[in-house]
Amino acid sequence: MTGLDGRDGAQGRHGDHAPDRPLDPHLWPSGTVVGPDGAVSIGGVDLRALAAEHGTPAYVLDEADFRRRARSFREAFGAAFAAIGTQVDVYYAGKAFLSTAVARWATEEGLHIDTATGGELAVALRAGVPGARIGLHGNNKSDAEIRRALEAGVGRIVLDSLLEVDRVAGAAAAAGVRAPVMVRVTTGVHAGGHEYISTAHEDQKFGLSIAGGQAQEALEAVLARPELELVGIHSHIGSQILDASGFAVAARRILELRARLAERTGYLVGEVDLGGGYGIAYLPGEVPLDPARVAGPMADAVATVCAELGTPVPRVSIEPGRAVVGPTTVTVYTVGTVKPVLVEDGEEVVGDGSAPGAFTRTYVSVDGGMSDNLRPALYGARYSAALVNREGVAQGVRARVVGKHCESGDVVVHDALLPADVRTGDLLAVPATGAYGRSMASNYNLVPRPPVIAVRDGATRVLVRRETEEDLLALDVG
Ligand SMILES: *Cc1c(COP(=O)(O)O)cnc(C)c1O
């Protein structure tokens, strides 16, 4: 191997920090255990053994953690909304990660499934999820997707434009069914990260504006079509939300719209969907949004506004994706090249007060990258990494974990604190990759996509197998 020994790279100015041990429980699946020799196991499975059997990179998903998170949403929100006299349905947002096994687990834990494309719908149906427990989203649904959803008897199609009112009504008429629909509205609340902003108008592709009047127009258009049954008003305010107050503001605007519609038409919409976006921890020290602490205030906000408006409390639904699956999964990589790189200026120097200047950064290349985790390249998302096959020396080195792709932006972990002796052949795991990891994976550089392997009670189960070069070649028919 040509990889340089990591010790050459340990002379950086941050060599005195200790690596992230013990592992932050907010970041790692609940079944994560660090053994006496420093090796990490999840769900009773030693990651060294898993890597030896299944290869790397691999997404390792803790089934018990997934089920626990799904259950905790259902229980926390169920209890909070029961206290204000109504019911909650929790829709797992399948776009975060969907396979037939995961769809079944979510269903067994009492969740419904949100889909946004024909592919997601096909996986949910193949899993045996009853159509009535599936929702279909999308700002540009195809005719085939709408037809398929109606054939499957989905519980709701979420309309995203005035055009879709006619299209879904037409498809329902052709199929001889009455389509249950929601109307997706924009409340002017944008959330994501630590803050939210609240404006009147939104410059983005989803939904129909409350402030601009299109939401009201679409709702009345639905009511005018006998082929459509208006079951709800829907809003999704953003993703990776850590400040829950945006949900209450959005809920107020939707409930006011609902009351106005009832006044004008006499039709009281039965359900309000407040969307997903519950934030998780990606870096050590970050605190995720705890469903148990969000549910109560959300229910109180709904009850308060309904009391003010003099309208009955609606049934409610929510759509968490990331918060159900994100923290359940780690990506395990094998370290290849380790390369010290002299960095000329000190722009990356953090917090220790040392003067800026040249320092050495250790670039640790792994056997995956932006093809299995697009989020750093797409959003500048930050992750952490830990050595999982052994303890490593106590001295840490500031490293950047990079992939094997032909892009300098192919970064997995921008700023990783790793043992200074990290070396070729080591296993690194990046936690919190369960959401928007495999689901956004690509074949860039014709790299086959990694498998998703569930671990539980000491056993592994392949949920999605590793892609092979044969799979890639099978598509190449020219
Ligand atoms: C993406 C999305 C979700 C899930 O968002 P998370 O941040 O994963 O919780 C829910 N609802 C809709 C409509 C979405 O587009």
The ligand as an ORCA input file, in Angstrom:
! r2SCAN-3c Opt
* xyz 0 1
  C     -38.746     15.860      3.635
  C     -40.116     15.909      4.129
  C     -40.434     15.386      5.376
  C     -39.401     14.800      6.304
  O     -38.458     15.731      6.696
  P     -37.379     15.335      7.817
  O     -36.535     16.540      7.925
  O     -36.647     14.147      7.314
  O     -38.144     15.031      9.059
  C     -41.744     15.404      5.772
  N     -42.707     15.925      4.983
  C     -42.448     16.433      3.770
  C     -43.544     16.967      2.951
  C     -41.145     16.448      3.305
  O     -40.889     16.961      2.107
*
